[in-house]
Each structure stands twice: as C-alpha cells, then as structure tokens.
Amino acid sequence: MSAEAFVAATRAALGLERRERDGSVYFTGGSGETMVLMHGANDHAGTWAPIVPMLADHRLIIPDLAGHGESEPKSGPIPFPLILQRLHAIIDAPRVTLVGNSMGAWIALLYALEHPDRVGRLVLESGGGLMLPLGVPLTATNRDEAMTILRAVHGPNAALPDWAVDALLRRAVDAPMLRLTEHRFVDGRLGEIRVPTTLIWGADDGVVPRGYIEAVRNRIAGARLEIIEGAAHIPHMQQPARFVSCLTATS
C-alpha cells in the first residue's frame, strides 16, 4: 500500500461527515459530550480511525490541522497562531474535551491557555510543548535514519513497509513539520492549567522520553499519567482499546 492509499483508507474509515471552513477540513458526527481529536505533526485526521467506533457516545470533531492533510495552506509557513485560529473556528460547542497526540497535545495545551473557559478536560498523548530534547531527530536523510525514527514512533518490533520508509525520506524536504513557525513553548505556563488533565504515554515511545512526559505531569496540578505497555508514540493506533479506556476514565 502506498502512503497516499494509506491516507485515503484511514480517512475514509472515520465514517463521519466531512466539512470545510475557511481552508480547514474536518470530520464530525455523533452526539453527547464533544471531544476534539488532534493529530501530530505530519499526520492527518485519519490517524484516529481505530478509535472512532469506540467513541459512539461522544460527539467528535477531528480536524486536519492547518497545513496538514487536506487543510490549507498547502505551501509556505504554518504559524502556530494560525493553527490555533483555525481550530477555534471549528469548535462550536461551549465546552469540550481536547485530545492531542504529539504536536496535537502541544496545540491542546496552547488552546486551553488561550481559551480556558472552553476546555473542560485535557488528554495529552505523547506530547506537551516543552523545550526539552526528544529521543530521536525528526527528519531522516538515509534509510537507516528513517528506520530509527519509525521504530521510535511505532515500536522496536514494528513491521516497517518500504513505502513508509520512502515517505519519511520524502518528508525531509517538504514535511509540514518543517514549515511550522512561531513556536510557542509552554514550559513556564503549565501551572496555569486548571482543568482535569490525563497524560497517556506508550512504554516503547522512542520519540518522547519518559522524563519529558513526567516533567509535563509534574507541572500540571493533579495531572494523571497512564502508561500503556505495547505502545510507542501513537498509543491510540497501537493499543486502541487500552487508549480508549484511559481516555474515557473519569478518575
């Protein structure tokens, strides 16, 4: 399967209504508590396909964040303020649960700091927007480097198809991640977070070290850390049932 076919298949598997607004593409549907699911850098809304059927009692909003997937801009800078502005435009509920993977967790924190009255709960998966070193470089210039990054993301024993390696190498020159600008780190602001916060981390995560995720946990009052065995940087794909159990737990 090519990278393009994988993206199309996972996005189609969402089974939600596709909408567009001011350059943003997002998927929505269901009823109940509104939950916003935000992907990481270089990813797209389809990453959440494995858990959508398990969240039937929620109303979901799942965007392709600005500059990712089908959302504009297709070229040029992707400023963090633009991502937050586009996100705010599609959140139409008075209060939501924000769920973010990797960069999506960073965006969730920034949104909660900007709009504290609109966020009832945070779920931060494998991310947190700190100025701390990551476990691996995020771009590759050869196949060995690409394999190292992919194993950090998917786990040390993951089967890695050639198309995935090729796709990562292509991203070394045109990835959305390379276009991100106006980064807003949150090291000094996590004490301002006042809503219930759950951190979810895969025990095999080679991108975000455990010390990083514990630093986030320690700076948010009352934050709870859930560690999922058999998962790496994307627990919602690698252990979806366990992830949903952590996601929907209230205590």
C-alpha positions as CSV (number, residue, x, y, z in Angstrom):
1,M,0.0,0.0,0.0
2,S,1.3,3.4,-0.9
3,A,1.4,6.3,1.5
4,E,-1.4,8.0,-0.5
5,A,-3.6,4.9,-0.3
6,F,-3.0,4.6,3.4
7,V,-4.0,8.2,4.0
8,A,-7.2,7.8,1.9
9,A,-8.1,4.5,3.5
10,T,-7.7,5.8,7.1
11,R,-9.6,9.0,6.4
12,A,-12.4,7.1,4.8
13,A,-12.6,4.8,7.8
14,L,-13.6,7.7,10.0
15,G,-17.2,7.3,8.9
16,L,-18.0,10.9,9.8
17,E,-19.3,13.9,7.9
18,R,-16.5,15.8,6.1
19,R,-16.8,19.6,6.4
20,E,-14.8,22.6,5.2
21,R,-14.5,26.0,6.7
22,D,-12.1,28.8,5.8
23,G,-9.4,26.5,4.5
24,S,-9.9,23.8,7.2
25,V,-11.1,20.3,6.5
26,Y,-12.5,18.4,9.5
27,F,-14.7,15.5,10.2
28,T,-17.6,15.5,12.7
29,G,-20.5,13.4,13.9
30,G,-22.2,11.7,16.8
31,S,-23.9,13.0,19.9
32,G,-23.0,13.5,23.5
33,E,-20.0,15.2,25.1
34,T,-18.0,17.0,22.4
35,M,-14.4,15.6,22.1
36,V,-11.9,17.2,19.7
37,L,-9.1,14.8,18.5
38,M,-5.9,16.4,17.2
39,H,-3.2,14.6,15.3
40,G,0.6,15.1,15.5
41,A,3.0,16.8,13.0
42,N,3.0,15.4,9.5
43,D,-0.2,13.4,10.3
44,H,-3.9,13.8,9.5
45,A,-7.3,13.2,10.9
46,G,-7.4,9.6,9.7
47,T,-5.0,8.6,12.4
48,W,-8.0,8.5,14.8
49,A,-9.9,5.9,12.7
50,P,-9.1,2.9,15.0
51,I,-10.8,4.5,18.0
52,V,-13.8,6.3,16.3
53,P,-16.1,3.3,16.6
54,M,-15.3,3.1,20.3
55,L,-16.5,6.6,20.9
56,A,-20.1,6.3,19.7
57,D,-21.4,8.0,22.8
58,H,-19.5,11.2,22.0
59,R,-19.8,14.0,19.5
60,L,-16.5,14.1,17.7
61,I,-14.6,16.9,15.9
62,I,-11.5,15.7,14.1
63,P,-9.6,18.2,12.1
64,D,-6.8,18.1,9.6
65,L,-4.8,20.8,11.4
66,A,-3.7,23.8,9.4
67,G,-1.2,22.8,6.7
68,H,-1.8,19.1,7.2
69,G,-3.9,16.6,5.3
70,E,-6.4,18.4,3.2
71,S,-6.3,21.7,5.1
72,E,-4.7,24.9,3.8
73,P,-2.0,26.2,3.5
74,K,-0.6,23.7,1.1
75,S,2.8,25.6,1.0
76,G,4.7,28.2,2.9
77,P,4.8,28.8,6.7
78,I,2.4,27.2,9.1
79,P,2.4,29.6,12.1
80,F,1.2,28.2,15.4
81,P,-1.2,31.1,15.8
82,L,-2.8,30.1,12.5
83,I,-3.3,26.5,13.8
84,L,-5.0,27.8,16.9
85,Q,-7.1,30.3,15.0
86,R,-8.4,27.6,12.6
87,L,-9.0,25.2,15.5
88,H,-11.1,27.8,17.4
89,A,-13.2,28.4,14.3
90,I,-14.4,24.8,14.1
91,I,-15.0,24.3,17.8
92,D,-18.8,25.1,18.0
93,A,-19.5,23.7,21.5
94,P,-19.4,25.8,24.6
95,R,-17.1,23.4,26.4
96,V,-15.1,20.4,25.0
97,T,-12.6,17.7,25.9
98,L,-9.4,18.3,23.9
99,V,-7.3,15.2,23.0
100,G,-4.0,15.6,21.3
101,N,-1.2,13.3,20.1
102,S,2.4,14.6,20.0
103,M,2.1,18.1,18.4
104,G,-1.6,17.9,18.9
105,A,-1.0,17.7,22.6
106,W,1.0,20.9,22.4
107,I,-1.8,22.6,20.5
108,A,-4.3,21.3,23.1
109,L,-2.3,23.0,25.8
110,L,-2.0,26.3,23.9
111,Y,-5.7,26.3,23.2
112,A,-6.5,25.6,26.9
113,L,-4.3,28.5,27.9
114,E,-5.9,30.9,25.3
115,H,-9.5,29.7,25.9
116,P,-9.7,28.3,29.4
117,D,-13.5,28.8,29.5
118,R,-13.9,26.5,26.5
119,V,-12.0,23.5,27.8
120,G,-13.4,21.0,30.3
121,R,-10.7,18.4,30.2
122,L,-7.3,17.7,28.5
123,V,-5.9,14.4,27.3
124,L,-2.3,14.7,26.3
125,E,-0.9,11.8,24.4
126,S,2.9,11.6,23.9
127,G,3.4,15.3,23.9
128,G,3.5,18.6,25.8
129,G,5.2,21.5,24.1
130,L,8.3,21.7,26.3
131,M,11.8,22.9,25.3
132,L,13.3,19.5,26.2
133,P,15.3,17.2,23.9
134,L,13.4,14.4,22.1
135,G,14.6,10.9,21.8
136,V,15.4,11.0,18.0
137,P,15.8,13.5,15.2
138,L,12.5,14.2,13.4
139,T,13.9,14.1,9.9
140,A,15.9,11.5,8.0
141,T,18.5,11.7,5.3
142,N,19.0,8.0,4.6
143,R,17.2,4.7,5.1
144,D,19.0,3.8,8.4
145,E,17.9,7.1,9.9
146,A,14.4,6.6,8.7
147,M,14.2,3.1,10.2
148,T,15.4,4.5,13.6
149,I,12.7,7.2,13.6
150,L,10.0,4.8,12.5
151,R,10.9,2.3,15.2
152,A,10.8,5.2,17.8
153,V,7.3,6.1,16.6
154,H,5.9,2.6,16.1
155,G,7.9,0.4,18.5
156,P,11.1,-1.6,18.3
157,N,9.5,-4.6,16.7
158,A,7.2,-2.9,14.3
159,A,6.9,-4.2,10.7
160,L,8.0,-1.3,8.5
161,P,6.9,-1.4,4.9
162,D,9.2,0.1,2.2
163,W,6.6,2.8,1.4
164,A,6.6,4.1,4.9
165,V,10.4,4.5,4.8
166,D,10.2,6.2,1.4
167,A,7.5,8.5,2.7
168,L,9.6,9.6,5.7
169,L,12.6,10.3,3.4
170,R,10.5,12.5,1.2
171,R,9.4,14.4,4.2
172,A,12.9,15.5,4.8
173,V,12.4,18.3,2.2
174,D,8.6,19.1,2.3
175,A,7.1,17.9,5.5
176,P,4.5,20.2,7.2
177,M,6.7,19.9,10.4
178,L,9.5,21.8,8.6
179,R,7.0,24.7,7.8
180,L,5.9,25.2,11.4
181,T,6.8,28.7,12.6
182,E,6.2,31.0,15.7
183,H,6.6,28.0,18.0
184,R,5.1,28.7,21.4
185,F,6.7,26.6,24.1
186,V,4.7,26.2,27.4
187,D,7.4,25.3,29.9
188,G,6.7,28.3,32.1
189,R,2.9,28.2,31.8
190,L,1.8,24.7,32.7
191,G,1.0,25.9,36.2
192,E,-1.9,27.9,34.7
193,I,-3.7,24.7,33.5
194,R,-6.6,24.3,35.9
195,V,-8.7,21.6,34.2
196,P,-8.5,17.8,34.8
197,T,-5.6,16.5,32.7
198,T,-4.7,13.0,31.7
199,L,-1.3,12.1,30.1
200,I,-1.1,9.0,28.1
201,W,2.3,7.6,27.1
202,G,3.4,4.4,25.3
203,A,6.1,2.4,27.2
204,D,8.1,2.0,24.0
205,D,7.9,5.6,22.9
206,G,11.3,6.5,21.5
207,V,10.3,10.0,20.4
208,V,9.2,11.5,23.7
209,P,11.3,10.1,26.6
210,R,9.6,9.2,29.9
211,G,11.4,12.1,31.7
212,Y,9.8,14.5,29.3
213,I,6.2,13.3,29.9
214,E,6.8,13.2,33.7
215,A,8.0,16.8,33.5
216,V,4.7,17.7,31.9
217,R,2.8,15.7,34.5
218,N,4.7,17.3,37.4
219,R,4.0,20.9,36.3
220,I,0.2,20.5,35.9
221,A,-1.6,20.3,39.2
222,G,-3.4,17.0,39.7
223,A,-2.4,15.6,36.3
224,R,-2.6,11.8,36.0
225,L,-0.1,9.7,33.9
226,E,-1.3,6.5,32.2
227,I,1.4,4.3,30.7
228,I,0.4,1.8,28.0
229,E,2.5,-1.3,27.5
230,G,3.0,-2.5,24.0
231,A,2.6,1.0,22.6
232,A,5.1,3.6,21.4
233,H,4.5,7.2,20.2
234,I,0.9,6.7,18.9
235,P,-0.9,4.6,21.5
236,H,-4.3,5.3,20.0
237,M,-3.3,3.3,16.9
238,Q,-1.0,0.8,18.6
239,Q,-3.3,-0.1,21.6
240,P,-6.6,1.5,20.7
241,A,-8.8,-0.3,23.3
242,R,-6.4,0.4,26.1
243,F,-6.1,4.0,24.9
244,V,-9.9,4.5,24.9
245,S,-10.1,3.0,28.4
246,C,-7.6,5.7,29.6
247,L,-9.4,8.4,27.6
248,T,-12.8,7.7,29.0
249,A,-11.8,7.1,32.6
250,T,-13.1,9.8,34.9
251,S,-10.9,9.1,37.9
